[in-house]
Amino acid sequence: MVASSSKFVRSVVVVALLAALVVNMRMLQSRSSKGDGEQAAVEVQNVPPTLALTTMALGPLRGLIVDGLWWRMIQHQDEGRFFETIQLTKWITALQPRFEQVWAFSAWNLAYNVAYEFPDPEMRWKWTVRAIELLRDDGLRYCPDSAIVRGELVRLFLDRIGTRVDAGQETFRQRWAADMMRFLPKGNQPELLMLREALRSKDKLFEEEAVRELLNAARVRQMDFSNAERVMWLVKNRSEDVETLLDSPSRRAVFARLYVWVRASELERVMKINLDHAIFVDREYGPFDWRLSQAHAVYWAVSGEVSFQEWLTQQDGQRQIMVRQAMEQSFDQGRFIYDPKSGYSGMTNNLAIVGKIHDCYDHLMDHSFSPTVDQLHKAFLERAAVILYSFNRRSAARMLYGHYKEDYSTGRKGLTFERFIAENMHRALEGGASGSEKTMVESALFQAYLGVALGDRDRALGYANLANLAWERNRKTRAEDSPKRLPPFAEMKKSVLQQLLAVGVNPAMAGRLQEKEASLEADGEEVGEPKGYLGDSVEGGKASGHAHKRDADSPQPSQR
């Protein structure tokens, strides 16, 4: 600690000792006899000895020290002395470990006030991670049932990683995904189940002869393969000793099974993820991609085994909003894609969660109707239907369109499915804002060719169909001599493909585009039946006839 801070701590000590003269010593002795001394000893770990001794002596007057440290922390922050701010934050939380607001404020201060002082997104990410670790690893250890601590942790996942409040958001999402892929390369429920089984069957695994032989061989080379933390470190750092040890296919196969247990153990130790709870959350509120932030937001927001149906009826409005926000973020950007051939990575829509979000809005419409809820429900149906369509899930999109018609088609004669999709196609395109007809068609074609480049046939066909739908609508409504009439569809496809290749895409992606140019055919048939759950109000392959009831005094559905 620098000299100024040392002087400050000594000043606090002197003031505190003077204040202690007016404290009744019998009260302190009485508190110590009841075990407070032992608790205090635990709570003042990792602080300077002078500060710890003074805190022990003062007991109830420790708040005076905390007030002084808090003031000093704010002063350091204003002066740009960030590392000293971190140290003071640690002392404050050590002195008041069960004061939940302290944890929440400290994390918020790190993730926002301190992080924003750094122009480099990598530095901002480091401070954001510190804030997450502060709440997850320490705050919830002392305040496990705190809604305030959990709420702030959820907010970091939603706000700092999940939304575009920071220009470095893409960096944040990529870094979080990379961290999680050490434990969950696929991030899906089958992988969670596999890891849980590995934890449960650890003893049986370690009794196998092949595993014992591998452990002994590693021990000869001064490596402890029974220590999950050490094994993950060796793998992460590409240890030559590990490579030498795994010199045969049989040993590599045994190590692969052992490494499943390693990943499960480290997921619980490092990320504090209880696999039973993660699987429960994924089944009730998902499915999610656990490499991304939305799954973790819901994980920490849902305490205990609160089922999805129970959660719908809870009165904690703020918690409900945060969970629903995480689910909607997952629908928009909740599936991590990685193409090993090209090295491309990015986020796309998690279509599998659309039914749970639909249920959320149906419940709000039936039990908490308001004009705001009505608008949110309407916008969700518009967005969900067109995104499903853009991924070649036209039957599923048509089902949601049927639900939309029940609530919002009054006074809109002639609203066909095709017109509905064309009017809302901007919701499936980057930026979400409508542009010129030419721009909309070109944007959809760009997404279609991106699907081709990534080998995603559904995405390629879906966006090609979307582009063709908008193009046909233009040709039907624009006169032949109109300057807004679009050129032939084949010409537009060729132009977009040439532009995409001209920007210098990865050779592997370029090869796919050149190989499969002719395969991007609009009106290609849909691949399979509707996949996934679409909501309780959509049953048996068609809209269920469920229209939301409103009281006579309730506002009527909004119209376009």
C-alpha positions as CSV (number, residue, x, y, z in Angstrom):
1,M,0.0,0.0,0.0
2,V,1.4,3.4,-0.8
3,A,2.3,5.9,1.9
4,S,-0.8,8.0,1.7
5,S,-3.0,5.0,2.3
6,S,-0.9,3.8,5.2
7,K,-1.2,7.3,6.8
8,F,-4.9,7.2,6.3
9,V,-5.3,3.7,7.9
10,R,-3.2,4.9,10.9
11,S,-5.5,8.0,11.2
12,V,-8.6,5.8,11.2
13,V,-7.0,3.6,13.9
14,V,-6.4,6.6,16.2
15,V,-9.9,8.0,15.7
16,A,-11.4,4.6,16.3
17,L,-9.4,4.0,19.5
18,L,-10.5,7.3,20.9
19,A,-14.1,6.5,20.1
20,A,-13.6,3.1,21.8
21,L,-13.0,4.9,25.2
22,V,-16.7,5.6,25.4
23,V,-17.8,2.0,24.7
24,N,-18.9,-0.1,27.7
25,M,-16.2,-2.8,28.0
26,R,-18.7,-5.1,29.6
27,M,-20.8,-5.1,26.5
28,L,-17.8,-6.1,24.4
29,Q,-16.9,-8.8,26.8
30,S,-20.5,-10.1,26.8
31,R,-20.5,-10.2,23.0
32,S,-17.1,-12.0,22.9
33,S,-18.4,-14.6,25.4
34,K,-21.2,-15.4,23.0
35,G,-18.8,-16.3,20.2
36,D,-18.6,-12.9,18.4
37,G,-14.9,-13.0,18.7
38,E,-14.6,-16.2,16.6
39,Q,-17.0,-14.8,14.0
40,A,-15.0,-11.5,13.8
41,A,-11.8,-13.4,13.4
42,V,-13.3,-15.1,10.3
43,E,-14.6,-11.8,8.9
44,V,-11.4,-9.8,9.1
45,Q,-9.1,-12.2,7.1
46,N,-6.9,-10.7,4.4
47,V,-6.8,-7.1,5.8
48,P,-3.7,-5.4,7.3
49,P,-2.8,-6.6,10.8
50,T,-3.3,-3.2,12.4
51,L,-6.7,-2.8,10.7
52,A,-7.7,-6.3,11.7
53,L,-6.6,-5.9,15.4
54,T,-8.5,-2.6,15.6
55,T,-11.6,-4.1,14.1
56,M,-11.5,-7.0,16.6
57,A,-11.2,-4.6,19.5
58,L,-13.9,-2.2,18.4
59,G,-16.6,-4.8,17.6
60,P,-19.7,-2.7,16.8
61,L,-17.6,0.3,15.9
62,R,-16.2,-1.4,12.9
63,G,-18.8,0.6,10.9
64,L,-16.7,3.7,11.6
65,I,-13.7,2.1,9.9
66,V,-15.9,1.0,6.9
67,D,-17.2,4.5,6.5
68,G,-13.6,5.8,6.4
69,L,-12.5,3.2,3.9
70,W,-15.5,3.8,1.7
71,W,-14.8,7.5,1.6
72,R,-11.1,6.7,0.7
73,M,-12.2,4.3,-2.0
74,I,-14.3,7.0,-3.7
75,Q,-11.4,9.4,-3.5
76,H,-9.0,6.9,-5.0
77,Q,-11.5,6.2,-7.8
78,D,-11.8,9.9,-8.6
79,E,-8.0,10.2,-8.7
80,G,-7.8,7.2,-11.1
81,R,-6.0,5.0,-8.6
82,F,-7.8,1.9,-9.6
83,F,-5.7,-0.8,-8.0
84,E,-5.8,0.9,-4.6
85,T,-9.6,1.0,-5.1
86,I,-9.6,-2.7,-5.6
87,Q,-7.7,-3.2,-2.3
88,L,-10.0,-1.0,-0.4
89,T,-13.0,-2.8,-1.8
90,K,-11.6,-6.0,-0.5
91,W,-11.1,-4.6,2.9
92,I,-14.6,-3.2,3.1
93,T,-16.3,-6.5,2.1
94,A,-14.0,-8.3,4.5
95,L,-15.1,-6.0,7.3
96,Q,-18.8,-6.2,6.4
97,P,-19.2,-9.6,4.6
98,R,-22.9,-9.9,5.3
99,F,-23.9,-6.4,4.3
100,E,-25.3,-7.3,0.9
101,Q,-25.4,-3.7,-0.4
102,V,-21.7,-3.5,-0.1
103,W,-21.1,-6.4,-2.4
104,A,-23.6,-5.1,-5.0
105,F,-22.1,-1.5,-4.9
106,S,-18.5,-2.8,-5.1
107,A,-19.2,-5.0,-8.1
108,W,-21.2,-2.2,-9.9
109,N,-18.3,0.2,-9.2
110,L,-15.8,-2.2,-10.8
111,A,-17.9,-3.1,-13.8
112,Y,-19.0,0.4,-14.7
113,N,-17.1,3.2,-13.0
114,V,-13.7,1.7,-13.1
115,A,-14.0,-0.3,-16.3
116,Y,-15.1,2.7,-18.3
117,E,-11.9,4.5,-17.5
118,F,-10.1,2.2,-19.9
119,P,-10.5,2.6,-23.7
120,D,-9.2,-0.9,-24.4
121,P,-12.2,-3.4,-24.4
122,E,-9.8,-6.1,-23.1
123,M,-9.1,-4.1,-20.0
124,R,-12.8,-3.3,-19.5
125,W,-13.5,-7.1,-19.8
126,K,-10.9,-7.8,-17.1
127,W,-12.6,-5.4,-14.7
128,T,-16.0,-6.9,-15.6
129,V,-14.8,-10.4,-14.8
130,R,-13.5,-9.1,-11.5
131,A,-17.0,-7.8,-10.7
132,I,-18.6,-11.1,-11.6
133,E,-16.1,-13.1,-9.5
134,L,-16.6,-10.7,-6.5
135,L,-20.3,-11.4,-6.4
136,R,-20.3,-15.1,-7.5
137,D,-17.2,-16.3,-5.5
138,D,-17.4,-14.1,-2.4
139,G,-20.6,-12.2,-2.1
140,L,-22.8,-15.3,-2.5
141,R,-20.5,-17.2,-0.1
142,Y,-21.4,-14.8,2.7
143,C,-24.9,-13.9,1.5
144,P,-26.2,-17.0,-0.3
145,D,-29.8,-16.1,-0.1
146,S,-29.4,-12.4,-1.0
147,A,-31.7,-11.2,-3.7
148,I,-29.6,-8.0,-4.0
149,V,-26.3,-9.9,-4.6
150,R,-28.0,-12.3,-7.0
151,G,-29.8,-9.5,-8.8
152,E,-26.6,-7.5,-9.4
153,L,-24.8,-10.6,-10.6
154,V,-27.7,-11.3,-13.1
155,R,-27.5,-7.7,-14.2
156,L,-23.8,-8.0,-15.1
157,F,-24.6,-11.0,-17.3
158,L,-27.5,-9.3,-19.0
159,D,-26.2,-5.7,-19.2
160,R,-22.4,-6.0,-19.5
161,I,-22.2,-9.1,-21.7
162,G,-25.7,-9.6,-23.2
163,T,-26.5,-6.2,-24.5
164,R,-24.8,-3.5,-26.6
165,V,-24.3,-0.9,-23.8
166,D,-20.5,-1.2,-24.3
167,A,-18.7,-0.9,-27.7
168,G,-16.7,-3.9,-26.7
169,Q,-19.7,-6.2,-26.2
170,E,-18.6,-8.5,-28.9
171,T,-15.2,-8.9,-27.2
172,F,-17.0,-9.6,-23.9
173,R,-19.2,-12.3,-25.4
174,Q,-16.3,-14.0,-27.2
175,R,-14.2,-14.0,-24.1
176,W,-17.0,-15.4,-21.9
177,A,-17.7,-18.1,-24.5
178,A,-14.0,-19.0,-24.7
179,D,-13.7,-19.3,-20.9
180,M,-16.8,-21.6,-20.8
181,M,-15.6,-23.8,-23.6
182,R,-12.8,-25.0,-21.4
183,F,-15.5,-26.8,-19.4
184,L,-18.4,-27.1,-22.0
185,P,-17.1,-27.3,-25.6
186,K,-20.7,-27.9,-26.8
187,G,-22.7,-26.1,-24.1
188,N,-25.9,-28.2,-24.4
189,Q,-28.0,-30.3,-22.0
190,P,-26.5,-33.7,-23.1
191,E,-23.1,-32.4,-22.2
192,L,-24.4,-31.2,-18.7
193,L,-25.8,-34.6,-18.1
194,M,-22.5,-36.3,-19.2
195,L,-20.5,-34.1,-16.8
196,R,-22.9,-34.8,-13.9
197,E,-22.6,-38.5,-14.5
198,A,-18.8,-38.2,-14.5
199,L,-19.0,-36.6,-11.0
200,R,-21.3,-39.3,-9.7
201,S,-19.2,-42.1,-11.1
202,K,-15.8,-40.8,-10.1
203,D,-14.9,-43.6,-7.7
204,K,-15.9,-46.2,-10.2
205,L,-13.8,-44.5,-12.9
206,F,-10.7,-44.3,-10.7
207,E,-11.0,-48.0,-9.9
208,E,-10.7,-49.1,-13.5
209,E,-7.4,-50.7,-14.3
210,A,-6.7,-48.6,-17.4
211,V,-7.3,-45.4,-15.4
212,R,-5.1,-46.5,-12.6
213,E,-2.3,-47.3,-15.0
214,L,-2.6,-43.8,-16.5
215,L,-2.6,-42.2,-13.1
216,N,0.5,-44.2,-12.1
217,A,2.3,-43.4,-15.4
218,A,1.5,-39.7,-14.8
219,R,2.8,-39.9,-11.2
220,V,6.1,-41.2,-12.5
221,R,6.5,-38.1,-14.5
222,Q,5.6,-35.9,-11.5
223,M,2.1,-35.2,-12.7
224,D,-1.0,-35.7,-10.5
225,F,-3.9,-36.7,-12.8
226,S,-6.2,-37.1,-9.8
227,N,-6.0,-33.3,-9.2
228,A,-8.5,-31.8,-11.6
229,E,-7.2,-28.2,-11.3
230,R,-3.7,-29.3,-12.1
231,V,-4.8,-31.4,-15.1
232,M,-6.7,-28.6,-16.6
233,W,-3.7,-26.3,-16.2
234,L,-1.5,-28.8,-18.0
235,V,-3.9,-29.1,-20.8
236,K,-4.5,-25.4,-21.1
237,N,-0.7,-24.8,-21.3
238,R,-0.1,-27.7,-23.8
239,S,2.3,-29.4,-21.6
240,E,4.9,-31.5,-23.5
241,D,4.8,-34.0,-20.6
242,V,1.1,-34.7,-21.2
243,E,1.7,-35.0,-25.0
244,T,4.5,-37.5,-24.4
245,L,2.4,-39.5,-21.9
246,L,-0.5,-39.8,-24.2
247,D,1.5,-41.6,-26.9
248,S,-1.0,-44.2,-27.9
249,P,-4.7,-44.2,-29.0
250,S,-5.6,-46.3,-26.0
251,R,-4.1,-43.9,-23.5
252,R,-5.7,-40.9,-25.3
253,A,-9.1,-42.6,-25.1
254,V,-8.6,-43.3,-21.3
255,F,-7.5,-39.7,-20.8
256,A,-10.6,-38.4,-22.7
257,R,-12.8,-40.2,-20.2
258,L,-10.8,-38.9,-17.3
259,Y,-10.9,-35.4,-18.7
260,V,-14.8,-35.4,-18.6
261,W,-14.5,-35.7,-14.8
262,V,-11.8,-32.9,-14.8
263,R,-14.1,-30.5,-16.7
264,A,-17.0,-31.3,-14.4
265,S,-15.0,-30.8,-11.2
266,E,-13.5,-27.5,-12.5
267,L,-16.9,-26.2,-13.7
268,E,-18.1,-26.5,-10.1
269,R,-14.9,-25.2,-8.5
270,V,-14.1,-22.3,-10.8
271,M,-17.5,-21.2,-12.1
272,K,-19.5,-22.3,-9.0
273,I,-22.0,-24.2,-11.3
274,N,-24.0,-26.9,-9.5
275,L,-24.8,-29.3,-12.3
276,D,-28.0,-30.5,-10.8
277,H,-29.3,-26.9,-10.7
278,A,-27.9,-26.2,-14.2
279,I,-29.8,-29.2,-15.6
280,F,-33.0,-28.2,-13.8
281,V,-32.7,-24.6,-15.1
282,D,-32.1,-25.8,-18.6
283,R,-35.1,-28.2,-18.6
284,E,-37.5,-25.7,-17.0
285,Y,-36.4,-22.4,-18.6
286,G,-34.3,-23.3,-21.7
287,P,-32.8,-25.0,-23.5
288,F,-29.8,-22.7,-23.4
289,D,-26.3,-22.6,-24.8
290,W,-24.2,-22.7,-21.6
291,R,-21.2,-21.2,-23.3
292,L,-23.1,-17.9,-23.4
293,S,-24.2,-15.4,-20.7
294,Q,-27.9,-15.8,-20.9
295,A,-27.9,-19.3,-19.3
296,H,-25.8,-18.0,-16.4
297,A,-28.2,-15.0,-15.9
298,V,-31.1,-17.4,-15.5
299,Y,-29.0,-19.8,-13.4
300,W,-28.3,-17.2,-10.8
301,A,-31.7,-15.6,-11.0
302,V,-33.6,-18.8,-10.2
303,S,-32.7,-19.9,-6.6
304,G,-33.9,-23.4,-5.6
305,E,-36.0,-25.7,-7.7
306,V,-38.7,-23.2,-8.8
307,S,-40.4,-24.6,-11.8
308,F,-41.2,-22.5,-14.9
309,Q,-44.9,-22.6,-14.1
310,E,-44.3,-21.6,-10.5
311,W,-42.1,-18.8,-11.6
312,L,-44.8,-17.4,-13.9
313,T,-47.0,-16.8,-10.9
314,Q,-44.4,-15.3,-8.6
315,Q,-44.8,-11.7,-7.5
316,D,-41.2,-10.7,-7.8
317,G,-41.7,-8.4,-10.8
318,Q,-38.1,-7.4,-11.2
319,R,-36.8,-11.0,-11.1
320,Q,-39.4,-12.0,-13.6
321,I,-38.4,-9.2,-16.0
322,M,-34.7,-10.2,-15.7
323,V,-35.4,-13.9,-16.4
324,R,-37.6,-13.0,-19.4
325,Q,-35.0,-10.6,-20.7
326,A,-32.3,-13.4,-20.5
327,M,-34.6,-15.7,-22.4
328,E,-35.3,-13.1,-25.1
329,Q,-31.6,-12.4,-25.4
330,S,-31.0,-16.1,-25.9
331,F,-33.6,-16.2,-28.7
332,D,-31.9,-13.3,-30.4
333,Q,-28.2,-14.2,-29.8
334,G,-28.2,-17.3,-27.7
335,R,-26.5,-19.9,-29.8
336,F,-22.7,-19.9,-30.3
337,I,-21.5,-21.1,-33.7
338,Y,-17.9,-22.0,-34.5
339,D,-16.7,-23.3,-37.9
340,P,-13.3,-25.1,-37.4
341,K,-12.5,-25.0,-41.1
342,S,-12.7,-21.3,-41.4
343,G,-12.1,-20.2,-37.8
344,Y,-15.4,-18.2,-37.9
345,S,-17.2,-17.8,-34.6
346,G,-20.3,-15.8,-33.7
347,M,-23.7,-15.8,-32.2
348,T,-27.0,-16.5,-33.7
349,N,-30.6,-17.2,-32.7
350,N,-31.6,-19.9,-30.2
351,L,-34.8,-21.1,-31.9
352,A,-35.5,-23.8,-29.3
353,I,-36.5,-21.3,-26.6
354,V,-39.2,-19.5,-28.5
355,G,-42.0,-21.6,-26.9
356,K,-41.0,-20.6,-23.3
357,I,-41.0,-17.0,-24.2
358,H,-44.4,-17.4,-25.8
359,D,-45.7,-18.9,-22.6
360,C,-44.4,-15.9,-20.7
361,Y,-46.3,-13.4,-22.8
362,D,-49.4,-15.5,-22.8
363,H,-49.4,-15.5,-19.0
364,L,-48.9,-11.8,-18.9
365,M,-51.6,-11.2,-21.4
366,D,-54.1,-13.3,-19.4
367,H,-53.1,-12.2,-15.9
368,S,-51.4,-8.8,-16.1
369,F,-52.7,-7.2,-19.2
370,S,-51.7,-3.6,-20.0
371,P,-51.0,-1.6,-23.1
372,T,-47.3,-2.2,-22.6
373,V,-47.7,-6.0,-22.3
374,D,-49.9,-5.9,-25.3
375,Q,-47.2,-4.2,-27.4
376,L,-44.5,-6.5,-26.1
377,H,-46.6,-9.6,-27.0
378,K,-47.4,-8.3,-30.4
379,A,-43.8,-7.4,-31.2
380,F,-42.6,-10.8,-29.9
381,L,-45.0,-12.7,-32.3
382,E,-43.9,-10.5,-35.2
383,R,-40.2,-11.0,-34.5
384,A,-40.4,-14.7,-33.6
385,A,-42.4,-15.6,-36.7
386,V,-40.1,-13.9,-39.2
387,I,-36.9,-15.3,-37.5
388,L,-38.3,-18.8,-37.6
389,Y,-39.1,-18.2,-41.3
390,S,-35.6,-17.0,-41.9
391,F,-34.2,-20.3,-40.6
392,N,-36.5,-22.2,-42.9
393,R,-39.0,-23.1,-40.2
394,R,-42.0,-21.9,-42.3
395,S,-44.5,-24.2,-40.7
396,A,-43.6,-23.0,-37.2
397,A,-43.7,-19.4,-38.4
398,R,-47.2,-20.0,-39.8
399,M,-48.4,-21.3,-36.5
400,L,-47.3,-18.1,-34.7
401,Y,-48.8,-16.1,-37.4
402,G,-52.1,-17.9,-36.7
403,H,-51.8,-16.8,-33.0
404,Y,-51.0,-13.3,-34.1
405,K,-54.2,-13.2,-36.3
406,E,-56.4,-14.2,-33.3
407,D,-55.2,-11.1,-31.3
408,Y,-54.2,-8.5,-33.8
409,S,-55.9,-9.0,-37.2
410,T,-59.1,-7.0,-36.5
411,G,-59.5,-4.4,-39.1
412,R,-56.7,-5.8,-41.3
413,K,-58.4,-7.7,-44.1
414,G,-56.1,-9.3,-46.5
415,L,-53.3,-9.8,-44.1
416,T,-51.9,-13.0,-45.6
417,F,-49.0,-15.0,-44.1
418,E,-46.7,-13.8,-46.9
419,R,-47.6,-10.2,-46.4
420,F,-47.1,-10.5,-42.7
421,I,-43.6,-11.9,-43.1
422,A,-42.6,-9.4,-45.7
423,E,-43.8,-6.5,-43.5
424,N,-41.7,-7.7,-40.6
425,M,-38.7,-9.1,-42.3
426,H,-36.5,-6.2,-41.0
427,R,-36.8,-7.8,-37.6
428,A,-34.7,-10.7,-38.8
429,L,-32.0,-8.5,-40.3
430,E,-29.0,-6.9,-38.7
431,G,-29.9,-3.7,-36.8
432,G,-33.6,-4.5,-36.8
433,A,-34.6,-1.3,-38.7
434,S,-36.4,-1.3,-42.0
435,G,-34.6,0.3,-45.0
436,S,-35.2,0.5,-48.7
437,E,-36.7,-2.5,-50.5
438,K,-33.4,-3.0,-52.3
439,T,-31.4,-2.9,-49.0
440,M,-33.8,-5.4,-47.3
441,V,-33.4,-7.9,-50.2
442,E,-29.7,-7.5,-50.3
443,S,-29.4,-7.9,-46.5
444,A,-31.4,-11.1,-46.6
445,L,-29.3,-12.5,-49.4
446,F,-26.1,-11.6,-47.5
447,Q,-27.4,-13.7,-44.5
448,A,-28.4,-16.5,-46.9
449,Y,-24.9,-16.6,-48.4
450,L,-23.4,-16.5,-44.9
451,G,-25.4,-19.7,-44.2
452,V,-23.9,-21.3,-47.3
453,A,-20.4,-20.3,-46.2
454,L,-21.0,-21.8,-42.7
455,G,-22.6,-25.0,-44.1
456,D,-26.0,-24.1,-42.5
457,R,-28.5,-25.2,-45.1
458,D,-31.6,-24.2,-43.1
459,R,-30.3,-20.6,-42.6
460,A,-29.3,-20.4,-46.3
461,L,-32.7,-21.5,-47.6
462,G,-34.6,-19.5,-45.0
463,Y,-33.0,-16.2,-45.8
464,A,-33.1,-16.9,-49.5
465,N,-36.9,-17.5,-49.2
466,L,-37.2,-14.2,-47.2
467,A,-35.3,-12.3,-49.9
468,N,-37.4,-13.8,-52.6
469,L,-40.6,-13.0,-50.8
470,A,-39.6,-9.3,-50.5
471,W,-38.4,-9.3,-54.2
472,E,-41.7,-10.7,-55.4
473,R,-43.7,-8.2,-53.4
474,N,-41.7,-5.4,-55.0
475,R,-42.2,-6.7,-58.5
476,K,-45.9,-7.0,-58.0
477,T,-46.4,-3.5,-56.5
478,R,-43.9,-1.5,-58.6
479,A,-44.6,-0.5,-62.2
480,E,-42.1,-1.7,-64.8
481,D,-40.9,1.9,-65.4
482,S,-40.6,2.7,-61.6
483,P,-37.1,3.5,-60.4
484,K,-37.9,1.5,-57.3
485,R,-38.6,-1.6,-59.2
486,L,-35.9,-4.2,-58.4
487,P,-33.7,-5.9,-61.0
488,P,-34.1,-9.7,-61.6
489,F,-33.5,-11.8,-58.6
490,A,-30.7,-13.8,-60.2
491,E,-28.8,-10.5,-60.8
492,M,-29.2,-9.4,-57.2
493,K,-27.9,-12.8,-56.0
494,K,-24.9,-12.6,-58.2
495,S,-24.2,-9.0,-57.1
496,V,-24.3,-9.8,-53.4
497,L,-22.2,-12.9,-53.8
498,Q,-19.5,-10.9,-55.7
499,Q,-19.5,-8.2,-53.0
500,L,-19.1,-10.9,-50.3
501,L,-16.2,-12.5,-52.1
502,A,-14.6,-9.1,-52.8
503,V,-14.2,-8.2,-49.2
504,G,-11.8,-11.1,-48.7
505,V,-13.6,-13.8,-46.7
506,N,-11.8,-16.8,-45.3
507,P,-10.6,-19.2,-48.0
508,A,-12.6,-22.1,-46.6
509,M,-15.8,-20.0,-46.6
510,A,-15.0,-18.6,-50.1
511,G,-14.6,-22.2,-51.3
512,R,-18.0,-23.1,-50.1
513,L,-19.6,-20.1,-51.6
514,Q,-18.0,-20.8,-55.0
515,E,-18.9,-24.5,-54.8
516,K,-22.5,-24.1,-53.8
517,E,-23.5,-20.9,-55.5
518,A,-26.1,-22.7,-57.6
519,S,-27.6,-24.4,-54.5
520,L,-28.9,-21.2,-53.1
521,E,-32.4,-21.5,-54.5
522,A,-35.3,-19.5,-53.2
523,D,-38.5,-21.5,-52.4
524,G,-36.3,-24.5,-51.5
525,E,-38.4,-27.0,-49.5
526,E,-38.5,-26.8,-45.8
527,V,-36.2,-29.2,-44.0
528,G,-38.4,-31.3,-41.7
529,E,-41.4,-30.5,-39.6
530,P,-41.5,-27.6,-37.1
531,K,-38.8,-28.3,-34.5
532,G,-39.2,-27.6,-30.8
533,Y,-41.8,-26.3,-28.4
534,L,-43.8,-23.2,-29.6
535,G,-45.9,-22.6,-26.5
536,D,-49.0,-23.9,-24.8
537,S,-51.3,-21.8,-27.0
538,V,-50.0,-23.5,-30.2
539,E,-50.9,-27.2,-30.3
540,G,-51.2,-30.0,-32.8
541,G,-49.6,-28.2,-35.7
542,K,-52.0,-25.2,-35.8
543,A,-53.1,-22.3,-33.6
544,S,-55.2,-23.6,-30.8
545,G,-58.0,-21.1,-31.0
546,H,-56.8,-19.4,-27.8
547,A,-57.5,-15.7,-28.1
548,H,-56.6,-13.6,-25.0
549,K,-59.6,-12.3,-23.2
550,R,-59.8,-8.7,-22.0
551,D,-62.3,-7.1,-19.7
552,A,-64.6,-4.5,-21.1
553,D,-62.6,-1.7,-19.6
554,S,-59.3,-3.1,-20.9
555,P,-57.5,-1.4,-23.8
556,Q,-58.1,-3.2,-27.1
557,P,-55.3,-4.7,-29.0
558,S,-53.1,-2.3,-30.9
559,Q,-53.3,-2.2,-34.7
560,R,-50.7,-1.4,-37.2
